[in-house]
Amino acid sequence: MTKYIIVSGGVVSGIGKGVIASSTGLLLKMTGLKVTAIKIDPYMNVDAGTMRPTEHGEVYVLNDGGEVDLDLGNYERYLNVTLSRDNNITTGKIYQHVIERERRGDYLGRTVQIVPHITTAIQDWIERVSKIPVDETGEEPDVCIVELGGTVGDIESAPFVEAMRQFQFRVGHENFALIHVSLVPDMHGEQKTKPTQTTVHALRGLGLLPDLIACRLIVPQPLEKATKEKISMFCHVASEQVVGVHDVTSVYHVPLLLQSQGIVDFLQRRLNLAGIQHTPQMLERGKSLENRWKALTTNQERLFDRVSIALVGKYTDLKDSYMSVMKALEHSAFRCHRKLILHWVESSHLEPQTQDTDPKKYHDAWRTVVGAGGILVPGGFGERGTEGMILAIKWAREQNIPFLGVCLGFQLAVVEWARNVLGLPGAKSTELAPDAADPVVVFMPEISRTHMGGTMRLGLRPTVFQKDTEWSRVRKLYAGASTVWERHRHRYEVNPEYVERLQTSGMSFIGRDEKGERMQIMELPNHPYFVGLQAHPEFCTRPLNPSPPFLGFVAAACGGDVLEQQIEQQLQTFHPPHPEEAMVGEQALIQGSKEELLTPGRERVLSGESN
């Protein structure tokens, strides 16, 4: 029987439920268990695909093309698993599912209600998804972590809370545990317990009793013994069931912080985890994971050398818009034994008109770009800020500064080359200028299998390295593989009509799709590191297995000798993070992936227009 650990939150949202859920799963993996995770988002959207990055953070893309909440990225990175779109439950998905069943007549004429039909659908969904294998073993998970988004007491999360109240009896007391995350404010040095008392009281009133209370402190000071005992007394739990999670130097320390407070021992007793059969291989794998994670965090504290990266983007007001990019840079910096210094540059501040309207922002932005050891231009949609990105790319290319372009950043690198090397001043993307004189980037969606029209290119797709590209640093970082797989989310591609001219002038498209029609990896041979990818390699990074293009970029920003060292290590040790069954041909992947039709409404959202 699968064991379920629910992680709920109280007082305020955004206090770290995702990190605590991921950390708990990681600790259980260290004991040799197989762990999966589900995220519940109470919003009405069916998925995150039509949400602006500044609304809810980045849209994280899965192998099957699912556009999901960024917390699923935390789960995949911490647990080293491959999840599907069904691992993200939203109110929209559940209501859509129940309404479709009602329209089919599945309820046989009954009145369809929140209770029992919505709450039962939620429980059925969780139980079904919890059985799906997600790791290299291909076996059913032992434990499922379920993160309940939002805050207990919210109107929108009420059906999910009620579903969990029912679910505890459906699966049995020995198979259900609840971790409630609450804020403990620090008021002038005094830790206040009243908010936690109130939220636990509300939770108990809804029929759920916390097995563990994780007290989040937004200060570096740990939870005091007196505070812990007071929460224990007024929240009707033992002292060992109250754990503190204060601010630490890195989120990668949180699992070890929880481990030091006995959370694993408690869960083993509470859920009778000792009754689950462990193979010697699983125990050995868990012990190895624990040793490597401890080494990662220990080494991180001993980093003195720094690497400076400028991220030139258009959603820099909300850093979560680039969550996976930040994580990919962090993981790569860990591998290179450097402390990451990440500078945020709003791309529009680099444009000439800003020099007139706000000279300080203009000069500050350029000072940051010029002083950086590497320049990264990530993905995005819409025209705003793209000319500033092109100027940053031009600087990196001409000054031999390591550069990495992802999705839009890759396309704009092609535009910059076409303008300044090919001599085509009218070169643009038709996404940004439909009547461009030289459309070097054009609309090239995938063709829908079920409807007339195009779809987003979404999910895992193969990239084939071309003949005579053995010189490529990127290819070496992928251990010299002939084919690699990365996740995509885009509609526009390099115009095939311009490819020959671009290549003749010195821009090498070293990686293409299986038909050779779509340009997917670009690299300049006579540059320290100038690379662009149409895919989003940041979605497949892992703390102990960094994304190869990001690793190469950060290593190059550290210096040429560091890049060569990392290439040698990658040639010996790199292994793709994907399951073997996922690394297949493009048509097989398309058949199993989600289609996202390009409707006018979706186009408006992606282009950044208000709706």
C-alpha positions as CSV (number, residue, x, y, z in Angstrom):
1,M,0.0,0.0,0.0
2,T,1.3,3.4,-1.0
3,K,2.1,5.8,1.9
4,Y,0.8,9.4,1.5
5,I,2.4,12.5,3.1
6,I,0.3,15.6,2.7
7,V,2.0,19.0,3.0
8,S,-0.3,21.9,3.7
9,G,0.3,25.5,4.7
10,G,-1.1,28.1,6.9
11,V,-0.9,31.8,7.8
12,V,0.6,33.0,4.5
13,S,1.3,31.5,1.1
14,G,4.8,31.2,-0.4
15,I,6.6,30.2,2.8
16,G,8.4,27.2,1.4
17,K,5.9,24.3,1.3
18,G,7.5,23.1,-2.0
19,V,11.0,23.0,-0.6
20,I,9.9,21.2,2.6
21,A,7.8,18.7,0.5
22,S,10.8,18.1,-1.8
23,S,13.2,17.8,1.1
24,T,11.0,15.3,2.9
25,G,10.9,13.2,-0.2
26,L,14.6,13.4,-0.7
27,L,15.2,12.2,2.9
28,L,12.9,9.2,2.3
29,K,14.8,8.4,-0.9
30,M,18.0,8.4,1.2
31,T,16.5,5.5,3.2
32,G,16.1,3.4,0.0
33,L,12.4,4.2,-0.7
34,K,10.9,5.1,-4.1
35,V,9.2,8.5,-3.9
36,T,6.8,10.4,-6.2
37,A,5.1,13.8,-5.8
38,I,1.9,15.5,-6.7
39,K,1.2,19.3,-6.5
40,I,-2.3,20.6,-6.0
41,D,-2.9,24.2,-7.3
42,P,-6.4,25.5,-6.3
43,Y,-6.6,28.0,-9.1
44,M,-9.2,27.6,-11.9
45,N,-6.7,27.5,-14.7
46,V,-6.5,24.0,-16.3
47,D,-2.8,24.3,-16.3
48,A,0.0,27.0,-16.1
49,G,0.4,27.3,-19.9
50,T,-1.6,30.5,-20.3
51,M,-0.3,32.2,-17.2
52,R,2.2,35.1,-17.5
53,P,5.6,34.3,-15.8
54,T,5.1,37.4,-13.6
55,E,1.8,36.0,-12.4
56,H,2.8,32.7,-10.9
57,G,6.5,32.2,-11.7
58,E,7.9,30.2,-14.6
59,V,5.9,27.7,-16.6
60,Y,7.7,24.5,-16.0
61,V,7.6,22.0,-18.9
62,L,7.6,18.2,-18.5
63,N,8.7,15.4,-20.9
64,D,5.1,14.8,-22.0
65,G,4.5,18.5,-22.8
66,G,2.7,19.3,-19.6
67,E,2.9,23.0,-18.6
68,V,2.9,22.9,-14.9
69,D,3.6,24.8,-11.7
70,L,7.3,25.5,-10.9
71,D,7.1,23.3,-7.8
72,L,7.2,20.2,-10.0
73,G,10.6,21.4,-11.0
74,N,11.6,21.3,-7.4
75,Y,10.3,17.7,-7.2
76,E,12.2,16.5,-10.3
77,R,15.4,18.2,-9.2
78,Y,15.4,17.0,-5.6
79,L,14.0,13.5,-6.2
80,N,15.7,12.9,-9.6
81,V,12.4,11.7,-11.0
82,T,10.4,12.3,-14.3
83,L,6.9,13.4,-13.7
84,S,3.9,13.8,-16.0
85,R,1.2,16.5,-16.4
86,D,-1.1,14.4,-14.2
87,N,1.2,15.1,-11.3
88,N,-0.1,18.7,-11.2
89,I,-3.8,18.9,-10.2
90,T,-5.7,22.2,-10.5
91,T,-9.3,23.1,-9.8
92,G,-9.7,23.7,-13.5
93,K,-8.6,20.1,-14.3
94,I,-10.8,18.5,-11.7
95,Y,-13.9,20.5,-12.7
96,Q,-13.2,19.9,-16.4
97,H,-12.9,16.1,-15.7
98,V,-16.1,16.0,-13.6
99,I,-18.1,18.1,-16.1
100,E,-17.0,15.9,-19.0
101,R,-18.1,12.8,-17.1
102,E,-21.5,14.5,-16.4
103,R,-21.9,15.3,-20.1
104,R,-21.2,11.7,-21.0
105,G,-23.9,10.6,-18.5
106,D,-21.5,8.8,-16.2
107,Y,-23.3,9.9,-13.1
108,L,-26.6,8.3,-14.4
109,G,-28.8,11.4,-13.9
110,R,-27.7,12.2,-10.3
111,T,-27.2,15.7,-9.1
112,V,-23.5,16.4,-9.4
113,Q,-22.1,18.2,-6.4
114,I,-18.8,19.3,-4.7
115,V,-19.3,16.5,-2.2
116,P,-19.1,13.7,-3.1
117,H,-18.3,14.0,-6.9
118,I,-15.5,16.7,-6.9
119,T,-13.9,15.4,-3.7
120,T,-14.1,11.8,-4.9
121,A,-12.5,12.8,-8.3
122,I,-9.6,14.4,-6.4
123,Q,-9.0,11.3,-4.4
124,D,-9.3,9.0,-7.4
125,W,-6.8,11.2,-9.3
126,I,-4.2,11.2,-6.4
127,E,-4.5,7.4,-5.9
128,R,-4.1,6.7,-9.7
129,V,-1.1,9.0,-10.2
130,S,0.6,7.8,-7.0
131,K,1.0,4.4,-8.6
132,I,2.8,5.5,-11.8
133,P,6.6,4.7,-11.8
134,V,8.7,7.9,-11.9
135,D,12.3,6.7,-11.4
136,E,14.9,4.5,-13.0
137,T,13.6,1.4,-11.3
138,G,10.3,1.4,-13.3
139,E,8.5,0.2,-10.2
140,E,5.5,1.6,-8.3
141,P,6.5,4.3,-5.7
142,D,6.5,3.5,-2.0
143,V,5.6,7.0,-0.9
144,C,3.7,9.9,-2.5
145,I,4.2,13.4,-1.3
146,V,1.1,15.6,-2.0
147,E,1.6,19.3,-1.7
148,L,-1.6,21.2,-1.2
149,G,-1.0,24.7,-2.6
150,G,-2.5,27.9,-1.2
151,T,-3.4,28.4,2.5
152,V,-5.7,26.4,4.7
153,G,-8.9,28.4,5.1
154,D,-9.0,29.8,1.5
155,I,-12.3,29.4,-0.2
156,E,-10.7,28.0,-3.4
157,S,-8.8,25.2,-1.5
158,A,-11.8,24.0,0.5
159,P,-12.8,21.1,-1.8
160,F,-9.2,19.8,-1.7
161,V,-9.0,20.0,2.1
162,E,-12.3,18.1,2.4
163,A,-11.0,15.5,-0.1
164,M,-7.9,15.0,2.1
165,R,-10.2,14.7,5.2
166,Q,-12.0,11.8,3.4
167,F,-8.8,10.4,2.0
168,Q,-7.2,9.7,5.4
169,F,-10.0,7.2,6.1
170,R,-9.9,5.8,2.5
171,V,-6.3,4.8,2.8
172,G,-6.1,4.2,6.5
173,H,-4.3,5.9,9.4
174,E,-1.1,4.0,8.9
175,N,-0.8,5.2,5.3
176,F,-1.6,8.9,5.8
177,A,0.5,11.6,7.4
178,L,0.1,15.4,7.4
179,I,2.8,18.0,7.6
180,H,1.5,21.5,8.2
181,V,3.8,24.4,7.4
182,S,3.2,27.5,9.4
183,L,4.9,30.9,9.8
184,V,6.5,31.8,13.2
185,P,7.1,35.6,13.0
186,D,10.1,37.0,14.8
187,M,8.9,40.3,16.4
188,H,12.0,42.2,17.7
189,G,13.7,39.0,18.7
190,E,10.6,37.3,20.2
191,Q,9.2,34.3,18.3
192,K,5.4,34.5,18.1
193,T,3.3,31.3,18.2
194,K,-0.2,32.7,17.9
195,P,-0.4,32.5,14.1
196,T,0.6,28.8,14.2
197,Q,-2.0,28.1,17.0
198,T,-4.7,29.8,14.9
199,T,-3.9,27.9,11.7
200,V,-3.7,24.6,13.4
201,H,-7.0,25.3,15.1
202,A,-8.5,26.0,11.7
203,L,-7.0,22.8,10.3
204,R,-8.4,20.7,13.1
205,G,-11.8,22.3,12.6
206,L,-11.7,21.1,9.0
207,G,-11.1,17.5,10.2
208,L,-7.3,17.2,9.7
209,L,-4.9,16.7,12.5
210,P,-1.2,17.6,11.8
211,D,1.4,14.8,12.5
212,L,4.2,17.3,12.1
213,I,4.2,21.1,12.3
214,A,7.0,22.7,10.3
215,C,7.6,26.2,11.7
216,R,9.0,28.5,9.1
217,L,11.1,31.4,10.5
218,I,12.1,34.1,8.0
219,V,15.3,34.8,10.0
220,P,18.6,33.0,10.4
221,Q,17.8,32.1,14.1
222,P,16.5,28.6,14.7
223,L,13.3,27.7,16.5
224,E,13.8,28.2,20.2
225,K,13.1,25.3,22.7
226,A,10.5,27.4,24.6
227,T,8.7,28.3,21.3
228,K,8.7,24.6,20.3
229,E,7.2,23.6,23.7
230,K,4.5,26.3,23.6
231,I,3.4,25.2,20.1
232,S,3.4,21.6,21.3
233,M,1.2,22.4,24.2
234,F,-1.4,24.6,22.4
235,C,-1.5,22.6,19.1
236,H,-2.0,19.2,20.8
237,V,1.2,17.5,19.4
238,A,4.3,16.1,21.1
239,S,7.4,18.2,21.1
240,E,9.1,15.9,18.7
241,Q,6.3,16.7,16.2
242,V,7.4,20.3,16.0
243,V,10.3,21.1,13.7
244,G,11.9,24.4,12.9
245,V,12.9,25.6,9.4
246,H,14.8,28.9,9.6
247,D,16.6,30.7,6.8
248,V,19.8,28.9,5.8
249,T,22.5,29.8,3.4
250,S,21.1,27.5,0.7
251,V,17.8,25.6,0.2
252,Y,20.0,22.5,-0.3
253,H,20.7,22.5,3.4
254,V,16.9,22.2,4.3
255,P,16.9,18.3,3.9
256,L,19.7,18.0,6.4
257,L,18.2,20.5,8.7
258,L,15.0,18.4,8.8
259,Q,17.0,15.2,9.2
260,S,18.8,16.6,12.2
261,Q,15.5,17.1,14.0
262,G,14.4,13.5,13.6
263,I,11.8,13.9,10.9
264,V,12.8,10.6,9.2
265,D,12.7,8.6,12.4
266,F,9.2,10.0,13.2
267,L,7.8,9.2,9.7
268,Q,9.2,5.7,9.8
269,R,7.3,5.0,13.0
270,R,4.2,6.9,12.1
271,L,3.8,5.2,8.7
272,N,5.5,1.9,9.5
273,L,8.0,2.4,6.7
274,A,10.1,-0.4,8.1
275,G,7.4,-2.8,6.8
276,I,8.3,-1.8,3.2
277,Q,10.7,-4.3,1.6
278,H,14.0,-2.8,0.5
279,T,16.3,-4.5,-1.9
280,P,20.1,-4.2,-1.2
281,Q,20.4,-2.1,-4.4
282,M,17.8,0.4,-3.2
283,L,19.5,0.7,0.2
284,E,22.9,1.2,-1.4
285,R,21.4,3.7,-3.9
286,G,19.9,5.7,-1.0
287,K,23.1,5.7,1.0
288,S,25.0,6.9,-2.0
289,L,22.5,9.7,-2.5
290,E,22.9,10.8,1.1
291,N,26.7,10.8,0.9
292,R,26.7,12.8,-2.4
293,W,24.1,15.3,-1.1
294,K,26.1,15.9,2.1
295,A,29.3,16.4,0.0
296,L,27.4,18.9,-2.2
297,T,26.3,21.0,0.8
298,T,29.6,20.8,2.6
299,N,31.6,21.8,-0.5
300,Q,29.1,24.7,-1.1
301,E,30.1,26.2,2.2
302,R,33.8,26.2,1.3
303,L,33.5,28.1,-1.9
304,F,35.7,31.2,-2.1
305,D,36.2,31.8,-5.8
306,R,33.3,33.5,-7.6
307,V,31.7,33.4,-11.1
308,S,29.7,36.4,-12.2
309,I,26.8,35.9,-14.6
310,A,24.5,38.6,-16.1
311,L,21.0,37.4,-16.8
312,V,19.5,39.7,-19.4
313,G,15.8,39.1,-19.4
314,K,12.4,40.7,-19.6
315,Y,10.7,39.3,-16.5
316,T,13.3,40.3,-13.9
317,D,10.8,41.9,-11.6
318,L,9.8,38.4,-10.4
319,K,12.9,36.2,-10.0
320,D,10.7,33.1,-10.0
321,S,10.0,33.7,-13.7
322,Y,13.5,32.2,-14.2
323,M,13.5,29.6,-11.4
324,S,14.9,26.7,-13.5
325,V,17.5,28.9,-15.1
326,M,18.7,30.0,-11.7
327,K,18.9,26.4,-10.5
328,A,20.8,25.3,-13.6
329,L,23.3,28.1,-13.0
330,E,23.6,27.1,-9.3
331,H,24.1,23.4,-10.1
332,S,26.8,24.3,-12.6
333,A,28.6,26.6,-10.2
334,F,28.6,23.9,-7.6
335,R,30.3,21.5,-10.0
336,C,32.8,24.2,-10.9
337,H,33.5,24.9,-7.2
338,R,32.5,28.5,-7.6
339,K,30.1,30.8,-5.7
340,L,27.5,32.1,-8.2
341,I,27.0,35.8,-8.3
342,L,23.9,36.4,-10.5
343,H,23.2,39.9,-11.7
344,W,19.7,40.7,-13.0
345,V,19.5,43.0,-16.0
346,E,16.2,44.2,-17.3
347,S,16.8,44.0,-21.1
348,S,14.8,47.2,-22.0
349,H,17.3,49.2,-19.8
350,L,20.0,48.4,-22.3
351,E,18.1,50.1,-25.2
352,P,19.1,53.6,-26.5
353,Q,15.7,55.2,-25.6
354,T,16.4,54.4,-21.9
355,Q,19.5,56.5,-22.1
356,D,17.2,59.5,-22.7
357,T,14.3,58.6,-20.3
358,D,16.4,57.2,-17.4
359,P,20.2,57.5,-17.9
360,K,20.9,56.0,-14.5
361,K,19.1,52.7,-15.3
362,Y,20.8,52.7,-18.7
363,H,24.3,53.1,-17.4
364,D,23.8,50.7,-14.4
365,A,22.5,48.0,-16.8
366,W,25.5,48.4,-19.2
367,R,28.0,48.5,-16.3
368,T,26.6,45.1,-15.1
369,V,26.8,43.6,-18.6
370,V,30.3,44.8,-19.3
371,G,31.6,43.6,-15.9
372,A,30.0,40.1,-16.1
373,G,32.1,36.9,-16.7
374,G,29.2,35.5,-18.8
375,I,26.0,36.7,-20.4
376,L,22.8,34.6,-20.5
377,V,19.7,35.5,-22.5
378,P,16.8,33.2,-21.5
379,G,13.4,32.5,-23.1
380,G,10.4,34.8,-23.3
381,F,7.6,35.9,-25.6
382,G,6.8,39.3,-27.1
383,E,8.7,42.2,-28.5
384,R,9.4,44.3,-25.4
385,G,13.1,44.4,-24.4
386,T,14.3,42.3,-27.4
387,E,16.5,45.0,-28.9
388,G,18.3,45.3,-25.5
389,M,18.9,41.5,-25.6
390,I,20.4,41.8,-29.1
391,L,22.8,44.5,-28.0
392,A,23.9,42.3,-25.1
393,I,24.4,39.4,-27.5
394,K,26.5,41.6,-29.8
395,W,28.7,42.7,-26.9
396,A,29.3,39.0,-25.9
397,R,30.1,37.9,-29.4
398,E,32.5,40.8,-30.2
399,Q,34.2,40.9,-26.8
400,N,34.6,37.1,-26.6
401,I,32.5,36.9,-23.4
402,P,30.9,33.4,-22.8
403,F,27.3,33.5,-24.0
404,L,24.3,31.2,-23.7
405,G,21.0,31.8,-25.4
406,V,17.9,29.8,-24.6
407,C,14.9,29.7,-26.9
408,L,14.3,33.4,-27.6
409,G,17.9,34.1,-26.6
410,F,19.0,31.6,-29.3
411,Q,16.7,33.2,-31.9
412,L,17.9,36.7,-31.1
413,A,21.5,35.5,-31.4
414,V,20.7,34.4,-35.0
415,V,19.1,37.8,-35.6
416,E,22.1,39.6,-34.3
417,W,24.4,37.6,-36.5
418,A,22.3,38.2,-39.6
419,R,22.3,41.9,-39.0
420,N,25.9,42.5,-38.0
421,V,27.8,39.7,-39.8
422,L,25.6,38.9,-42.8
423,G,24.8,42.6,-43.4
424,L,21.0,42.2,-43.2
425,P,19.8,45.3,-41.2
426,G,16.2,44.3,-41.6
427,A,16.7,40.8,-40.0
428,K,14.0,40.1,-37.4
429,S,11.7,37.4,-36.1
430,T,8.2,37.4,-37.5
431,E,7.0,36.9,-34.0
432,L,8.2,40.5,-33.3
433,A,7.8,42.0,-36.8
434,P,5.4,40.0,-39.1
435,D,6.5,42.1,-42.1
436,A,10.2,41.8,-41.5
437,A,12.4,42.5,-44.6
438,D,14.6,39.5,-43.7
439,P,12.6,37.0,-41.6
440,V,15.4,34.9,-40.2
441,V,13.1,33.5,-37.5
442,V,9.6,32.3,-38.6
443,F,6.5,30.6,-37.3
444,M,7.1,26.8,-37.5
445,P,4.6,25.1,-35.2
446,E,4.1,21.3,-35.1
447,I,1.0,20.1,-36.9
448,S,-1.9,19.0,-34.8
449,R,-2.8,15.3,-34.9
450,T,-6.4,15.9,-34.2
451,H,-7.3,19.4,-35.4
452,M,-6.7,21.7,-38.3
453,G,-3.8,24.1,-37.5
454,G,-0.6,24.2,-35.6
455,T,0.4,23.4,-32.0
456,M,3.1,24.5,-29.6
457,R,6.3,22.5,-29.9
458,L,6.0,21.1,-26.3
459,G,7.9,18.5,-24.3
460,L,10.9,16.2,-24.9
461,R,12.3,16.1,-28.4
462,P,15.5,14.7,-29.8
463,T,18.4,16.7,-31.3
464,V,20.8,15.0,-33.7
465,F,24.4,16.3,-33.8
466,Q,25.4,16.8,-37.4
467,K,28.3,15.2,-39.3
468,D,31.8,16.6,-38.5
469,T,30.8,18.3,-35.3
470,E,33.1,16.3,-33.1
471,W,34.9,19.6,-32.4
472,S,31.9,21.0,-30.6
473,R,32.3,21.7,-26.9
474,V,28.6,21.3,-26.4
475,R,28.6,17.8,-27.9
476,K,31.6,16.9,-25.7
477,L,29.6,18.1,-22.6
478,Y,26.9,15.6,-23.6
479,A,29.7,13.0,-23.5
480,G,30.1,13.0,-27.3
481,A,26.5,11.6,-27.9
482,S,25.1,11.6,-31.4
483,T,21.6,12.4,-30.2
484,V,20.4,14.2,-27.1
485,W,17.0,15.0,-25.7
486,E,15.8,18.3,-24.2
487,R,12.4,19.8,-23.5
488,H,10.9,22.5,-25.8
489,R,8.3,25.2,-25.5
490,H,8.1,27.4,-28.6
491,R,6.4,28.2,-31.9
492,Y,9.1,30.0,-33.9
493,E,12.3,28.6,-35.5
494,V,15.2,29.7,-37.6
495,N,14.0,30.2,-41.1
496,P,15.4,27.2,-43.2
497,E,15.7,29.6,-46.2
498,Y,18.5,31.5,-44.4
499,V,20.4,28.5,-42.9
500,E,22.9,28.0,-45.7
501,R,23.9,31.7,-45.7
502,L,24.2,31.8,-42.0
503,Q,26.4,28.6,-42.0
504,T,28.6,29.9,-44.8
505,S,29.3,33.1,-42.9
506,G,30.5,31.1,-39.8
507,M,27.5,30.3,-37.6
508,S,27.4,26.5,-37.1
509,F,24.1,24.8,-36.5
510,I,25.6,21.7,-34.9
511,G,22.3,20.2,-33.8
512,R,19.0,19.7,-35.7
513,D,15.8,17.7,-35.5
514,E,15.7,14.3,-37.0
515,K,14.5,15.6,-40.4
516,G,17.3,18.3,-40.5
517,E,14.7,21.0,-40.9
518,R,14.7,22.6,-37.4
519,M,17.9,24.3,-36.1
520,Q,18.2,23.3,-32.4
521,I,21.8,24.0,-31.3
522,M,24.1,26.7,-32.5
523,E,27.8,27.1,-31.6
524,L,30.5,29.5,-32.9
525,P,33.7,27.5,-33.3
526,N,36.1,30.5,-32.9
527,H,34.7,31.8,-29.6
528,P,35.4,30.8,-26.0
529,Y,31.8,29.8,-25.6
530,F,29.0,31.1,-27.7
531,V,26.1,28.7,-27.7
532,G,22.3,28.9,-28.4
533,L,19.6,26.2,-27.9
534,Q,16.1,26.3,-29.2
535,A,15.2,23.9,-26.3
536,H,15.0,24.7,-22.6
537,P,17.9,22.6,-21.1
538,E,17.3,24.2,-17.7
539,F,14.2,22.0,-17.2
540,C,16.4,18.9,-17.0
541,T,19.1,20.1,-14.7
542,R,19.8,18.2,-11.4
543,P,21.9,19.3,-8.4
544,L,24.2,16.3,-8.8
545,N,23.9,16.2,-12.6
546,P,24.0,19.8,-14.1
547,S,22.6,20.6,-17.5
548,P,25.5,20.3,-20.0
549,P,25.0,23.6,-21.9
550,F,24.7,25.5,-18.6
551,L,27.7,23.7,-17.1
552,G,29.8,24.6,-20.2
553,F,28.6,28.2,-20.0
554,V,29.5,28.6,-16.3
555,A,32.8,26.8,-16.7
556,A,33.7,29.1,-19.6
557,A,32.8,32.1,-17.4
558,C,35.3,30.7,-14.8
559,G,38.0,30.4,-17.4
560,G,39.1,28.2,-20.3
561,D,41.0,25.7,-18.1
562,V,37.8,25.1,-16.0
563,L,35.8,24.4,-19.2
564,E,38.4,21.9,-20.4
565,Q,38.3,20.1,-17.0
566,Q,34.5,19.9,-17.0
567,I,34.5,18.6,-20.6
568,E,36.9,15.8,-19.5
569,Q,34.7,14.9,-16.6
570,Q,31.5,15.0,-18.6
571,L,33.1,12.6,-21.2
572,Q,33.6,10.1,-18.4
573,T,30.6,10.5,-16.2
574,F,27.6,12.2,-17.9
575,H,24.4,10.3,-18.0
576,P,21.1,11.7,-19.3
577,P,18.4,12.4,-16.6
578,H,15.7,10.9,-18.7
579,P,14.2,7.4,-18.5
580,E,15.5,5.0,-21.2
581,E,12.0,4.6,-22.6
582,A,11.7,8.4,-23.1
583,M,14.8,8.6,-25.3
584,V,13.0,7.6,-28.5
585,G,12.3,9.1,-31.9
586,E,10.4,12.3,-32.4
587,Q,7.2,10.8,-33.7
588,A,6.9,8.4,-30.8
589,L,7.3,11.4,-28.4
590,I,4.8,13.5,-30.2
591,Q,2.2,10.7,-30.0
592,G,2.6,10.5,-26.3
593,S,2.7,14.3,-25.6
594,K,0.2,16.9,-24.9
595,E,-1.1,19.1,-27.7
596,E,-1.6,22.8,-27.1
597,L,-3.5,24.3,-30.0
598,L,-2.4,27.9,-30.8
599,T,-5.7,29.7,-30.3
600,P,-6.0,33.5,-30.6
601,G,-6.4,33.8,-26.9
602,R,-3.2,31.8,-26.2
603,E,-1.4,33.8,-28.8
604,R,-2.3,37.0,-27.0
605,V,-1.0,35.6,-23.7
606,L,2.3,34.4,-25.1
607,S,2.9,37.6,-27.0
608,G,2.5,39.6,-23.8
609,E,-0.7,41.4,-24.8
610,S,-3.2,42.2,-22.2
611,N,-6.4,40.2,-22.3
